């Protein structure tokens, strides 16, 4: 079976719900205030905190930014003593505006500030990313295909085996230039 035929794992909504409630409470925000800051409907946030709905990557990113936490804080599962994620089996979240799918492989443990993602993207759409938390640096390593990535106006075409680093706290984008494009994305939070 080809990679395209294997559906990616989905994030269990209870992980996101528990993380949202925990972080919203930690920040001392009401449902209304967090929804307003994130630019989403209060009913959407309420549904997500009740482990309902089907949140897009953009919705979860908006909530993370509004809460002042890395994206991974809202989507990372409870960590077992030994963690193995087989290719194509990581908990994935999808963009609602492009064919971009990211699976969180590892979030920063306490004291460290980096997240690692395995990303699949297909030609035909562009994943436009809004600025992340100030000081964020992204490291990208292409494992298959070709991708055009980086800050808007400074994007670079990369092939398998290529690496780049760039500021993630400015608008940036990813665009597959070949079918089956895959890369590892490491987000370093300063």
Beta strands, then each sheet from edge to edge (+ up, - down):
strand 1: 9-10
strand 2: 91-94
strand 3: 101-106
strand 4: 114-121
strand 5: 126-129
strand 6: 137-144
strand 7: 146-151
strand 8: 156-159
strand 9: 163-167
strand 10: 172-176
strand 11: 181-188
sheet 1: 1+ 2+ 3- 4+ 11- 6+ 9-
sheet 2: 5+ 10- 7+ 8-
end
